[in-house]
Each structure stands twice: as structure tokens, then as C-alpha cells.
Amino acid sequence: MAQLLNYIVWNPDTQAFGLWGLSIRWYSLCWLIGLLLAYFIVQRLYKEQKVKDEYFDPLFVYCFVGILVGARLGHCLFYQPEHFLSSWQHVVEMFLPIKYLSDGSWKFVGYEGLASHGGTLGLMIALYCYYRKTRMNLWQVLDDIAIATPITACFIRLGNLMNSEIIGKPTDVPWAFIFERVDQLPRHPGQLYEALAYAVFFVVGWWLYRKQPQRVGTGFFFGLCLTLIFSFRFLIEYTKDIQVDFESGMWLNMGQILSLPFIVAGIYCMKRKKSAR
């Protein structure tokens, strides 16, 4: 027992509060806070850049749908394809927040499983669709979203922490967490590492924007965001436990493999011939 006092024992209730008979979970709440913060940040950027007001609200809809659909499909297809492609019921579960029971009935469970790589890819596709509709400078749109993205990523990882998911490997560092819903082993709080890093990346990106706002529209901030987030994601995977069984024994896990294309794309965007809007 004395040894346990050296670590942080972690087992919060996944429900933040109840509302009209519905259970509002911390994970959903963190997603909502992260998206709302990004909403207000990009709204401010659009106003500073004198973008027409009617171009802003559609952007939020495109981003919300793109991130949610991409993150959900990314988890299902990257990490559990053998499950979600095994029957029509599981295919339905990919798109609807329900789970079929053994007796054929179903229950509402929310979206259990969202992948950041899929969310990023979904966001990029959504932004391209938004660009095709508005004919705004695509690089300006990507840069503005990239400035706000790290703060959303920060709150999503805090949501993972509240769910005691995406846990780290066993360790004896004094700041280790004991995730009681998992086991009694002290582990790296990988979710917290990422949340803190993304908060720092947001501050860095915002500071650079205030210093050099003329870089918006060149792709620099978009490239910086991809490079910082996915380089850190690649490295932090070494402290995380495997998420699915097939990763056991792999030299690079799925998270690292999926991070590499985003890192390459980020470096390219930062170094491409820059032409501001």
C-alpha cells in the first residue's frame, strides 16, 4: 500500500453529469469543449483576415462531420477491420452510435473508438470540399484550421484520460498513473503527455501567427501543425501499450505507421514554394 502512494490512482466516473435523462460523459464533453474552442479561434482569425461572415458557419459543419466520420472509420478500419467488416450489424455499428446485443436488440453506447489519424484525414477531405464550395484560398483555410487544431487535440486526449483508455506501458516514474479500471500497475499517462504537448503546440502556433500573420495562406501553419503533432505522436507511442493484439511484436505500431505520411506531408507544406494569399 505504501508503494501505491507514490503514484496517482486514477479511476474517475466516466459520466460528467446527467441531463434530461441522458448521461453526458467526460469524453463527449471534452470533444465538445475542444471543438467550441477551435470554433471561436477560427472565427476570430476569419474576422482579422476580413473573410466574409457567410463563409464561416459552413466551415464548422464541414469540420465537425469530417472529423467525426473520419475518426470513427479510422478506428474501425485501421484497428478493428476483422470485427467491423465481419457482419452487416457491425458495419452498421461503424456509422451509428449503437451496439447490437446477442438477442438481436441494440442499445445506445455512443461512438466507442475514434482514431486521430482518421479524424485528421477526414478533416482534410472536409476542408477540400469546403474549398470547392466557397472557392477560398485552400492554403488559407488549412492554415487557419491548423492554428486552432492543437487545442482541440489537447481536449480529446483529456477525454481519453477520463476514460482510462490509450494507456501507457508499465513504469516506475513517480508521476505514473494506476488506471484502476485496467489493472493495478503504475503506467505512463500517455494521454496526459499528448494533451500537454498539444497545448504547447497551440501556444507556439498562436505566437508565430501573431508575429507573422502574413504566413497564413502559404501552408506554413498547416505543415507546422502536422509535423509537430505527428512527430510527437510517433515518439510518444514508445511509452504506450498496444491498442490491438495484432500490434504485438511489430517494429512500428499502427499509430507510428500512420503518423509517417502526415509527418512527410507536414514537412513538404512547410518547405513548399510559398505564395501568400
C-alpha positions, 0 to 999 in steps of 0.5 A, spaced: 500 500 500 505 504 501 508 503 494 501 505 491 502 512 494 507 514 490 503 514 484 496 517 482 490 512 482 486 514 477 479 511 476 474 517 475 466 516 473 466 516 466 459 520 466 460 528 467 453 529 469 446 527 467 441 531 463 434 530 461 435 523 462 441 522 458 448 521 461 453 526 458 460 523 459 467 526 460 469 524 453 463 527 449 464 533 453 471 534 452 470 533 444 465 538 445 469 543 449 475 542 444 471 543 438 467 550 441 474 552 442 477 551 435 470 554 433 471 561 436 479 561 434 477 560 427 472 565 427 476 570 430 482 569 425 476 569 419 474 576 422 482 579 422 483 576 415 476 580 413 473 573 410 466 574 409 461 572 415 457 567 410 463 563 409 464 561 416 458 557 419 459 552 413 466 551 415 464 548 422 459 543 419 464 541 414 469 540 420 465 537 425 462 531 420 469 530 417 472 529 423 467 525 426 466 520 420 473 520 419 475 518 426 470 513 427 472 509 420 479 510 422 478 506 428 474 501 425 478 500 419 485 501 421 484 497 428 478 493 428 477 491 420 476 483 422 470 485 427 467 491 423 467 488 416 465 481 419 457 482 419 452 487 416 450 489 424 457 491 425 458 495 419 452 498 421 455 499 428 461 503 424 456 509 422 451 509 428 452 510 435 449 503 437 451 496 439 447 490 437 446 485 443 446 477 442 438 477 442 438 481 436 436 488 440 441 494 440 442 499 445 445 506 445 453 506 447 455 512 443 461 512 438 466 507 442 473 508 438 475 514 434 482 514 431 486 521 430 489 519 424 482 518 421 479 524 424 485 528 421 484 525 414 477 526 414 478 533 416 482 534 410 477 531 405 472 536 409 476 542 408 477 540 400 470 540 399 469 546 403 474 549 398 470 547 392 464 550 395 466 557 397 472 557 392 477 560 398 484 560 398 485 552 400 492 554 403 488 559 407 483 555 410 488 549 412 492 554 415 487 557 419 484 550 421 491 548 423 492 554 428 486 552 432 487 544 431 492 543 437 487 545 442 482 541 440 487 535 440 489 537 447 481 536 449 480 529 446 486 526 449 483 529 456 477 525 454 481 519 453 484 520 460 477 520 463 476 514 460 482 510 462 483 508 455 490 509 450 494 507 456 501 507 457 506 501 458 508 499 465 513 504 469 516 506 475 516 514 474 513 517 480 508 521 476 505 514 473 498 513 473 494 506 476 488 506 471 484 502 476 479 500 471 485 496 467 489 493 472 493 495 478 500 497 475 503 504 475 503 506 467 505 512 463 499 517 462 500 517 455 494 521 454 496 526 459 503 527 455 499 528 448 494 533 451 500 537 454 504 537 448 498 539 444 497 545 448 504 547 447 503 546 440 497 551 440 501 556 444 507 556 439 502 556 433 498 562 436 505 566 437 508 565 430 501 567 427 501 573 431 508 575 429 507 573 422 500 573 420 502 574 413 504 566 413 497 564 413 495 562 406 502 559 404 501 552 408 506 554 413 501 553 419 498 547 416 505 543 415 507 546 422 501 543 425 502 536 422 509 535 423 509 537 430 503 533 432 505 527 428 512 527 430 510 527 437 505 522 436 510 517 433 515 518 439 510 518 444 507 511 442 514 508 445 511 509 452 504 506 450 501 499 450 498 496 444 491 498 442 490 491 438 493 484 439 495 484 432 500 490 434 504 485 438 511 484 436 511 489 430 517 494 429 512 500 428 505 500 431 499 502 427 499 509 430 507 510 428 505 507 421 500 512 420 503 518 423 509 517 417 505 520 411 502 526 415 509 527 418 512 527 410 506 531 408 507 536 414 514 537 412 513 538 404 507 544 406 512 547 410 518 547 405 513 548 399 514 554 394 510 559 398 505 564 395 501 568 400 494 569 399 
